[in-house]
Structure formats: C-alpha cells, structure tokens
Amino acid sequence: MSRTYLLPSAPIEHVDAYLAGGGGRGLEHALHIGDVATIDVITAAGLRGRGGAGFSTGRKWASVREGGTGLRFVVANAAEGEPATFKDRMLIRTDPYRIVEGAAIAALAVGAGTVYLATKRSYQREVQALTRAAVELSGTGLLQELSVNVVEGPDDYLYGEEKALLEVIEGRDPLPRLLPPYELGLFATDSAIGWEAGARPVSARGDSNPTAVNNVETLASAAHIMANGVEWFRSLGTSASPGTVVATVVGDVARPGVHEVEMGTPFSALLELCGGPLPGRRFKAAFSGVSNSVLPADAFDTPLTYEDFAAQGSGLGAAGFAVYDDSVNMGVVAHAFSRFLAVESCGQCPPCKQGSLAITADLEAICSGSAGDEVLGSIATRLRSVTDANRCFLGTEEQLVVSSILRVFPEDIAELLEGRAASTRSVHVPLIKDIAADGTIEYDRRHADRPLG
C-alpha cells in the first residue's frame, strides 16, 4: 500500500531537479521506439484512465491515431471540478513536469503536434505550475517541435466533461457535443459542434481531427511506465487495475486529505490513513464524487479497483470520496447532491435539466417535512426519464446517486417523511477550494447560493 511514485516526497520546482531525478527518460524511450511501439507498451501495462471511466489508455490512443482524418491533438484534462476531489491539483503542484512529459508521449503516440493543458482560471497556482513546466521543458529541447499551450477555463462542473472541454478550448461555452473527441476532435471542419452525426455523405465531410483527452494522472502514469517498464507498473495494484491511484478523502473522517495507494487497497485501509471516523461516530456511507451510486459502510472493505467497485454497484470514479457518518440523514445528502447536479445541468437536454430540478424540489419537500408518500412515485418517474437523449453523463449521475440512496437507506427517507428524523444536520456538497500545506481543507460554499433554473 505504501509503494507510491506519482506524488513525490517534496514538490519539484525546477526542470533541472526534474531531469536530475530521472525525468524525461520516458519521453526519450518513446522517441527511441516510435509511436506504434509506445502504444503497445501502454496497452501491455494495462493503464486505465484515472479521470473516472477507467478506459484503456492504449486503446484510446490507438483509436485516435487510426481513426478519422486531418490533424491529431492531445488534451490534458486538469479541469478538476468533481466534488471531494483534489488529486489533480496535488499532482500539478508537486510534479507538473511529469504531466507535460506524459502529454508529450501521448502526442508522439497519436501523431499530434499540439498539446493543450486545460485547467480552470480560478486555479492560478496550477496555471502557473503547468506554464512553468511547459516553458522549462520546451527550453531543454526534449519536446522538440511540440507546441504546448495552457488553457484557462470556467468553474462550471461540465467544463471537465471531455466534449465540453473541447468547446472551451475552441472559445465557446462548456456545452457537451454529441460526438466523442476520438470521432470529432478539436477545430474539426466536419460538423464542428457534432450535432448531426452521419448526416452528410462521406464525400461532403471535412476533417474530424481525432483528439486524445486524458486526465493528468493518466498522463503522469504513462511517463513513469515508459521510463520504468511494463513489469514495474504491473508489480503494483492488481492484474485488471494495475498501478497506484491518488485518492482524496473528505467528510466525516479524522484527517481528510490526499493519499496515493496501490490499486486493490481496501477502501477501509484508505480510511485508516485518514484517521478513521470521528470520535464516537460510525461510518455510514461514502460517495465517489457525485458520479456513482452510494457505497454503504458494510461494503467499505471493497478493494480500490474499477471492477470491485462496479461489482458493488458503484464506481471508483476519480477516487475522490465524500464520507458520511451516522450523524447524517442520507435523504439530506440526496437533496444536496441533486441540487448540485440540477444547477450544473447545462439545459441542452430538457429531460436532464427539468428532471433534476423536479427531483430536487421533491427531495427538498421530503427534507422539510412537507411531502407525502406519493412524492416517492414522482421521484421514481423522473429518475427513469432523466437520462433520455443526454449528451453527457450528468443525467446518469442524478439517476445513480438519488436512486441508490432511496434504495439503500429507505429508513432515512421514512424518518423524514414521518417527521421523526433524529438528525437533519445540513450537508454541503464538498467542493474543495484549496488544501493548505498543513492539510487544512478550504471548501467552496458559494454553490449553495447559486439559483436553481
């Protein structure tokens, strides 16, 4: 569990220190063996995307290299906005050079001449670190003719969705496209906003410019794999989920924070690193951001792998965990999460926006004690349709989170409906604004004041 490599013991603040510690070896090896062999190495290593989906990185790179027409691009997704998550910012603060090197390896693999490092303009510390790393690495000649650009985007939750991310890079609002980046990438002349897939004959289409979008943790891992080899990477974690994972834990734990552990580490062991529960309390549930179904406390021994979390009916996501103890009524959590998603829904897909708003209103009525039992039927109906024709995963998140709470904690809902809840402790969606050097976490509470609609 203690074999870590992504988070250095001290921040790397200059390219000379980075190179002296072995930085750059991964890109040098990729340049030596070439694009196809590089993809083969990443595929053999079993690296899976750390942004949430856990998709094979090698397969993604191969699909970008082999698919579509026109140019190729690489985008490093550092638009971290998932509640309870800080791992991307921690990686950027401690070793931004590895992220730039990993992006350069991805560019070599897919045949791209341009890389975009996309983060939020409110993350100025991260903007400065990425800019410094890109400029300094370019100055060494290691990146050759590769163009590396830092993009500063809005605070919107959907900015981190890969199709919306491309829209922002192109100067538009973060509204998800219809087609994924490997089919319709940056600055494509083929139905540029991706609204009408396949609507024109092939002879009339322009270039699709396939684009590889990877989370910064994925790219940093790729740099280490190319430097240290497949066997080294597979010596960490499990056969299906090799390597380590940088996990964030906040909420009702003694010491919230960010930890790098091997894949396969029991979630309960991660919680021990965070000091366990608060004095006199018992763990009740945890959520991986707002993207997956609830993980109840009786499943806390689940190993931190994509397949084990899926077997529990949940998901590992970006490994940012909000933990709640027995002082919380889970109906209140359902309302807080639903409200967050309703506010962040962009409105392109009416079932998502209107459905999440209606579900939020019903949950608010439950929490205030002004609803009857019939409200559960209303919520169930909305949950079935909230995902209709969605362009992104947000409607599915609403469906997964709310339905799982209603299913796993029916007694909590009954207590609210019947006015006998032992606790109606308020819950804020844990959007992390910053983590200080001493581990103190500052939360962004402004979201609760944003209007619905």
Order of alpha helices (4+ residues) and beta strands (2+ residues): alpha-alpha-alpha-alpha-beta-alpha-alpha-beta-alpha-beta-alpha-beta-alpha-alpha-beta-beta-alpha-beta-beta-alpha-beta-alpha-alpha-alpha-alpha-alpha-beta-beta
